Amino acid sequence: MKQQTSNTGAEKKGEWKLFLFLTVFLFPILATVSVFGYGFIIWMSHILFGLPTH
């Protein structure tokens, strides 16, 4: 069977909007939040358990 796909102009425009949203807003925000979250975990572990020793 052959599937028919019709990408209308509205669908392509929606895909571009989604792509731009993901690349400009969502991924940088997620990267920043994950780095801050990791730093917070390290900071809290230092408060609770002390600095690492040699």
CNS distance restraints for C-alpha pairs under 8 A (distance, minus, plus):
assign (resid   7 and name CA) (resid  11 and name CA) 5.85 0.50 0.50
assign (resid   7 and name CA) (resid  12 and name CA) 6.39 0.50 0.50
assign (resid   8 and name CA) (resid  12 and name CA) 6.38 0.50 0.50
assign (resid   9 and name CA) (resid  13 and name CA) 6.06 0.50 0.50
assign (resid  10 and name CA) (resid  14 and name CA) 6.14 0.50 0.50
assign (resid  11 and name CA) (resid  15 and name CA) 6.21 0.50 0.50
assign (resid  12 and name CA) (resid  16 and name CA) 6.26 0.50 0.50
assign (resid  13 and name CA) (resid  17 and name CA) 6.25 0.50 0.50
assign (resid  14 and name CA) (resid  18 and name CA) 6.17 0.50 0.50
assign (resid  15 and name CA) (resid  19 and name CA) 6.07 0.50 0.50
assign (resid  16 and name CA) (resid  20 and name CA) 6.08 0.50 0.50
assign (resid  17 and name CA) (resid  21 and name CA) 6.07 0.50 0.50
assign (resid  18 and name CA) (resid  22 and name CA) 6.13 0.50 0.50
assign (resid  19 and name CA) (resid  23 and name CA) 6.15 0.50 0.50
assign (resid  20 and name CA) (resid  24 and name CA) 5.64 0.50 0.50
assign (resid  20 and name CA) (resid  25 and name CA) 7.74 0.50 0.50
assign (resid  21 and name CA) (resid  25 and name CA) 5.37 0.50 0.50
assign (resid  21 and name CA) (resid  26 and name CA) 6.39 0.50 0.50
assign (resid  22 and name CA) (resid  26 and name CA) 4.78 0.50 0.50
assign (resid  22 and name CA) (resid  27 and name CA) 5.86 0.50 0.50
assign (resid  23 and name CA) (resid  27 and name CA) 5.78 0.50 0.50
assign (resid  23 and name CA) (resid  28 and name CA) 7.33 0.50 0.50
assign (resid  24 and name CA) (resid  28 and name CA) 6.78 0.50 0.50
assign (resid  25 and name CA) (resid  29 and name CA) 6.11 0.50 0.50
assign (resid  26 and name CA) (resid  30 and name CA) 6.08 0.50 0.50
assign (resid  27 and name CA) (resid  31 and name CA) 6.04 0.50 0.50
assign (resid  28 and name CA) (resid  32 and name CA) 6.10 0.50 0.50
assign (resid  29 and name CA) (resid  33 and name CA) 6.09 0.50 0.50
assign (resid  30 and name CA) (resid  34 and name CA) 6.04 0.50 0.50
assign (resid  31 and name CA) (resid  35 and name CA) 6.26 0.50 0.50
assign (resid  32 and name CA) (resid  36 and name CA) 6.16 0.50 0.50
assign (resid  33 and name CA) (resid  37 and name CA) 5.89 0.50 0.50
assign (resid  34 and name CA) (resid  38 and name CA) 6.10 0.50 0.50
assign (resid  35 and name CA) (resid  39 and name CA) 6.19 0.50 0.50
assign (resid  36 and name CA) (resid  40 and name CA) 6.06 0.50 0.50
assign (resid  37 and name CA) (resid  41 and name CA) 6.22 0.50 0.50
assign (resid  38 and name CA) (resid  42 and name CA) 6.30 0.50 0.50
assign (resid  39 and name CA) (resid  43 and name CA) 6.04 0.50 0.50
assign (resid  40 and name CA) (resid  44 and name CA) 6.05 0.50 0.50
assign (resid  41 and name CA) (resid  45 and name CA) 6.10 0.50 0.50
assign (resid  42 and name CA) (resid  46 and name CA) 6.27 0.50 0.50
assign (resid  43 and name CA) (resid  47 and name CA) 6.39 0.50 0.50
assign (resid  44 and name CA) (resid  48 and name CA) 6.12 0.50 0.50
assign (resid  45 and name CA) (resid  49 and name CA) 5.66 0.50 0.50
assign (resid  45 and name CA) (resid  50 and name CA) 7.22 0.50 0.50
assign (resid  46 and name CA) (resid  50 and name CA) 4.61 0.50 0.50
assign (resid  46 and name CA) (resid  51 and name CA) 5.28 0.50 0.50
assign (resid  46 and name CA) (resid  52 and name CA) 7.78 0.50 0.50
assign (resid  47 and name CA) (resid  51 and name CA) 7.89 0.50 0.50
